[in-house]
Amino acid sequence: MIVSLGGSALLTRAATNLLRAANPVGHPRWHRTNYAGRTVELYAGPAAALATALAAGRTRPIAGVAVAVAGACGAYDDFAGAGDPRRGFRAHLSALRDGEVTSGAVKLFGVSAAGLLAGALMKERVVDKVLAGVVIAGAAHLVNLVDVRPGRAAGTVLALGVPGLLRKGPAAGIAAAAVGAAGSVLPDDLGERAMIGDAGAHALGAALGAAVAAGSGRAGLVAHAAAVVTAAVCGERVSALAGARG
């Protein structure tokens, strides 16, 4: 567990530095304007996703795969969907019905498929497979939902992930992967120098979900699945209300 925690933190920092060195300062592809009008870097998101996937995969390979896919789908939306004002599941599904495949739709279905696949391979009974998949995908979307201000997503991962370090077996190692990466990016995120974007939020959330799936029986899976589904529904309503007011 200590190796996953420290390794994830160090690898996140190293990957961030490598991405920064490989791209010109001020490159618009790797920078965004945040809610306060400040320019922030996007390096931390892919770096955290990579580090978390590798550290989680060391404990449970399929968990690493789910984290990697969630991070990749999030990164695709970060770059391909830059400037798209549509938010929430409903907006992207509406576009899909009209024949437009948005980057948000790719992210939604990609993360969901990765979660369900991981859940299917982590559990034995069909019901548990489905519940675990919902928890993994739902947790990925949940962390992204709270990523509306500096530090909220990474802070949420720390708050939800630290208790998981006290568990035994693979659950602790997977949780440690998420906590290490989140702790590494939090100072720059809070300082409004960087943002983790969809890549980091979805990857870290998927790791939290995988940790829950690895360490929970059916009762725990039901409770966590209900929680993430409720959060998604509430978040969708808030997004719709904000869009109507805007």
LOLUM-39191 format. One line per 5 residues: number of its first residue (from 1); their letters; for each residue x, y, z of C-alpha. Coordinates in Angstrom, 3 decimals. Last residue first. Layout:
N
NUM) a) X:Y:Z  ...
! end
This chain:
246
246) graga) -27.844:30.710:-18.543  -30.820:30.030:-16.287  -31.828:27.032:-18.380  -28.254:25.752:-18.507  -27.884:26.058:-14.755
241) lasvr) -31.118:24.144:-14.256  -30.009:21.379:-16.639  -26.632:21.108:-14.917  -28.292:20.980:-11.486  -30.665:18.282:-12.681
236) egcva) -27.797:16.230:-14.101  -25.868:16.563:-10.856  -28.851:15.294:-8.883  -29.202:12.284:-11.180  -25.455:11.558:-11.057
231) atvva) -25.354:11.866:-7.268  -28.291:9.476:-6.923  -26.542:6.975:-9.213  -23.323:7.314:-7.202  -25.073:6.719:-3.874
226) aahav) -27.238:3.822:-5.046  -24.167:2.067:-6.433  -22.328:2.650:-3.145  -25.127:1.113:-1.060  -25.659:-1.812:-3.426
221) lgarg) -21.918:-2.518:-3.587  -21.634:-2.482:0.185  -24.506:-4.939:0.564  -23.067:-7.162:-2.155  -19.637:-7.460:-0.645
216) sgaav) -17.047:-4.736:-0.821  -13.243:-4.574:-1.045  -12.473:-4.829:-4.737  -15.544:-2.915:-5.824  -14.794:-0.080:-3.413
211) aagla) -11.203:0.142:-4.652  -12.437:0.040:-8.248  -14.779:2.930:-7.528  -11.984:5.016:-6.048  -9.787:4.192:-9.044
206) aglah) -12.577:5.189:-11.424  -12.854:8.515:-9.623  -9.140:9.208:-9.992  -9.266:8.410:-13.707  -12.435:10.413:-14.306
201) agadg) -11.166:13.498:-12.501  -7.673:13.390:-13.994  -8.728:13.150:-17.612  -11.796:15.357:-17.145  -9.656:18.290:-16.090
196) imare) -6.910:18.076:-13.479  -6.447:21.817:-13.232  -3.182:23.681:-12.730  -1.762:26.929:-11.345  -4.918:27.787:-9.444
191) glddp) -3.141:27.434:-6.081  -5.692:24.831:-5.059  -4.874:22.776:-8.158  -1.135:23.276:-7.762  -1.293:22.078:-4.132
186) lvsga) -3.770:19.221:-4.931  -1.810:17.547:-7.732  0.389:15.293:-5.572  -2.300:14.535:-3.015  -4.639:13.387:-5.765
181) agvaa) -1.968:11.112:-7.236  -1.176:9.489:-3.888  -4.840:9.163:-2.904  -5.798:7.454:-6.157  -3.001:4.879:-6.002
176) aaiga) -3.618:4.378:-2.276  -7.243:3.457:-2.980  -6.038:0.741:-5.353  -3.601:-0.621:-2.780  -6.147:-0.550:0.029
171) apgkr) -8.796:-2.376:-2.007  -6.280:-5.013:-3.096  -6.051:-6.545:0.391  -7.068:-4.975:3.668  -8.868:-1.724:4.381
166) llgpv) -7.358:1.183:6.280  -6.229:2.906:3.095  -9.881:3.042:2.053  -10.504:5.692:4.701  -8.069:7.925:2.765
161) glalv) -9.938:7.540:-0.533  -13.194:9.374:0.091  -11.694:12.522:1.594  -8.623:12.393:-0.647  -10.704:11.901:-3.783
156) tgaar) -13.017:14.728:-2.719  -10.028:17.027:-2.240  -8.750:16.172:-5.721  -12.153:16.997:-7.198  -12.709:20.144:-5.120
151) gprvd) -9.200:21.548:-5.407  -9.997:24.496:-7.622  -13.707:24.826:-8.453  -16.173:22.868:-10.602  -14.719:19.371:-10.365
146) vlnvl) -17.593:18.006:-8.280  -19.248:16.332:-11.266  -15.950:14.827:-12.447  -15.568:13.023:-9.135  -19.084:11.625:-9.541
141) haaga) -18.527:10.528:-13.146  -15.619:8.297:-12.167  -17.513:7.066:-9.101  -20.432:6.083:-11.311  -18.235:4.122:-13.712
136) ivvga) -16.649:2.128:-10.883  -19.833:1.759:-8.830  -21.979:0.800:-11.825  -19.443:-1.835:-12.851  -19.355:-3.248:-9.324
131) lvkdv) -23.150:-3.475:-9.298  -23.189:-5.259:-12.654  -20.555:-7.802:-11.630  -22.234:-8.297:-8.235  -25.515:-9.190:-9.912
126) vrekm) -23.761:-11.599:-12.275  -21.858:-13.426:-9.544  -18.073:-13.746:-9.669  -16.685:-10.235:-9.228  -13.566:-8.418:-10.455
121) lagal) -13.822:-9.398:-14.113  -17.390:-8.200:-14.631  -16.730:-5.058:-12.607  -13.769:-4.190:-14.809  -15.856:-4.667:-17.938
116) lgaas) -18.718:-2.620:-16.502  -16.383:0.219:-15.533  -14.643:0.248:-18.913  -17.999:0.305:-20.704  -19.236:3.203:-18.567
111) vgflk) -16.039:5.187:-19.109  -16.262:4.707:-22.875  -19.993:5.387:-23.066  -19.836:8.689:-21.210  -16.511:9.786:-22.709
106) vagst) -17.645:9.153:-26.267  -20.870:11.010:-25.463  -18.894:13.959:-24.116  -16.732:14.002:-27.241  -19.928:14.489:-29.181
101) vegdr) -21.380:11.999:-31.654  -23.937:13.986:-33.625  -26.824:12.086:-35.235  -29.707:14.013:-33.684  -30.172:11.256:-31.104
96) laslh) -26.493:11.663:-30.248  -26.979:15.387:-29.663  -29.778:14.599:-27.214  -27.515:12.074:-25.504  -24.856:14.758:-25.117
91) arfgr) -27.236:17.300:-23.631  -28.917:14.787:-21.356  -25.666:13.453:-19.917  -24.541:16.830:-18.633  -22.858:19.838:-20.186
86) rpdga) -22.931:21.421:-23.620  -20.738:24.523:-23.978  -18.233:22.854:-26.341  -15.108:25.037:-26.174  -12.688:22.158:-25.706
81) gafdd) -14.465:18.948:-26.657  -11.630:17.359:-28.604  -9.017:18.298:-25.974  -10.636:17.746:-22.590  -13.122:15.238:-24.032
76) yagca) -10.300:13.051:-25.329  -8.504:13.430:-22.002  -11.586:12.160:-20.187  -11.808:9.141:-22.443  -8.098:8.443:-21.863
71) gavav) -8.454:8.825:-18.092  -11.426:6.463:-17.956  -9.563:3.974:-20.162  -6.471:4.121:-17.932  -8.504:3.773:-14.731
66) avgai) -10.387:0.760:-16.091  -7.138:-0.856:-17.253  -5.476:-0.272:-13.881  -8.439:-1.888:-12.139  -8.089:-4.844:-14.497
61) prtrg) -4.460:-5.244:-13.427  -5.166:-5.365:-9.670  -2.364:-4.224:-7.350  0.184:-3.123:-9.957  -2.701:-1.966:-12.093
56) aalat) -3.663:0.548:-9.395  -0.157:2.048:-9.452  0.023:2.124:-13.241  -3.472:3.527:-13.695  -2.982:6.112:-10.946
51) alaaa) 0.275:7.359:-12.452  -1.158:7.632:-15.943  -4.342:9.384:-14.808  -2.400:11.767:-12.557  -0.117:12.746:-15.442
46) pgayl) -3.059:13.111:-17.836  -4.708:15.531:-15.384  -1.624:17.390:-14.118  -0.564:18.652:-17.537  -3.670:20.804:-18.038
41) evtrg) -2.127:24.117:-16.991  -4.041:27.154:-15.710  -4.696:30.645:-17.073  -6.741:32.741:-14.662  -10.175:34.159:-15.566
36) ayntr) -11.762:33.256:-12.242  -13.702:30.272:-13.630  -10.547:28.872:-15.253  -8.901:29.780:-18.530  -7.279:26.736:-20.100
31) hwrph) -3.787:25.610:-21.027  -2.344:22.552:-22.746  -3.774:23.071:-26.225  -3.186:26.808:-25.973  0.616:26.396:-25.715
26) gvpna) 1.604:29.027:-23.143  5.018:27.518:-22.510  5.894:25.101:-25.276  5.230:21.401:-24.688  7.714:18.631:-23.892
21) arlln) 8.993:20.219:-20.683  5.484:20.555:-19.257  4.662:16.979:-20.175  7.842:15.762:-18.499  7.197:17.816:-15.375
16) taart) 3.666:16.469:-15.047  4.937:12.917:-15.581  7.451:13.333:-12.751  4.878:14.787:-10.343  2.351:12.067:-11.080
11) llasg) 5.064:9.415:-10.839  6.068:10.636:-7.392  2.517:10.622:-6.031  1.621:7.258:-7.555  4.815:5.668:-6.288
6) glsvi) 4.311:6.995:-2.781  0.787:5.643:-2.400  1.310:2.427:-4.357  4.512:1.643:-2.447  2.838:2.398:0.881
1) m) 0.000:0.000:0.000
! end
